[in-house]
Amino acid sequence: MKALIHFAIVLLLSWPGLVWAEDAPQGGYRGIASLYYTLIWGILAYGLWDAFGRKALYIGGPVIAIIIYFLLPSA
């Protein structure tokens, strides 16, 4: 569990770099969209866990993450 918490902290601290990369030439909205979509994924995953339990989270969480990845705008 500690490893998961540390991994989440590292991700949270590294995301601003994605947003700063938007100033690059021909930059898109993929960096900021990944931040927003990850927040949306977290809320949806919590809803899965709250409504249906841990097994639904283990199955539905990765499915939602894959769907959200394909919804990101192209760079």
C-alpha distance (Angstrom), angle and dihedral (degrees) to the residues before:
residue distance angle dihedral
M1 . . .
K2 3.80 . .
A3 3.79 90.4 .
L4 3.80 90.9 53.7
I5 3.79 91.8 50.6
H6 3.81 91.6 48.5
F7 3.81 90.7 48.4
A8 3.81 90.6 51.5
I9 3.82 90.9 49.9
V10 3.82 91.5 50.7
L11 3.80 90.6 50.6
L12 3.79 92.5 48.9
L13 3.78 91.7 50.4
S14 3.81 94.5 46.9
W15 3.83 98.0 48.9
P16 3.82 96.5 80.5
G17 3.80 87.2 66.4
L18 3.78 88.4 64.1
V19 3.78 91.0 54.2
W20 3.81 93.2 48.1
A21 3.80 89.1 53.4
E22 3.80 88.8 66.0
D23 3.82 89.6 81.0
A24 3.80 89.3 65.5
P25 3.80 117.3 107.4
Q26 3.79 112.1 -82.9
G27 3.80 90.0 11.7
G28 3.76 119.8 164.4
Y29 3.75 137.2 -163.6
R30 3.80 95.9 -92.4
G31 3.82 94.8 106.3
I32 3.77 97.9 53.0
A33 3.80 91.0 37.5
S34 3.79 90.2 56.2
L35 3.80 89.0 55.1
Y36 3.79 93.1 50.3
Y37 3.79 94.5 42.9
T38 3.80 91.7 49.2
L39 3.78 89.3 53.7
I40 3.80 89.5 49.4
W41 3.82 89.7 48.7
G42 3.79 90.7 52.9
I43 3.78 91.9 51.9
L44 3.80 92.6 47.3
A45 3.81 92.1 46.6
Y46 3.80 90.4 51.2
G47 3.80 88.9 50.3
L48 3.81 90.1 52.6
W49 3.77 91.2 50.4
D50 3.80 93.6 45.3
A51 3.79 96.2 46.7
F52 3.80 103.7 34.5
G53 3.80 108.0 15.9
R54 3.76 139.0 -118.8
K55 3.82 98.6 -49.0
A56 3.80 91.5 55.9
L57 3.80 89.2 50.4
Y58 3.81 91.9 52.2
I59 3.80 90.6 52.5
G60 3.80 102.0 33.3
G61 3.80 99.3 39.6
P62 3.81 96.5 68.1
V63 3.81 91.0 40.7
I64 3.79 91.2 54.8
A65 3.82 90.6 45.7
I66 3.82 91.6 54.0
I67 3.80 92.2 47.5
I68 3.80 91.7 49.0
Y69 3.83 90.6 48.6
F70 3.80 90.3 57.7
L71 3.82 90.7 47.9
L72 3.83 92.2 60.2
P73 3.80 113.8 111.0
S74 3.77 117.3 -107.6
A75 3.79 116.8 -99.6
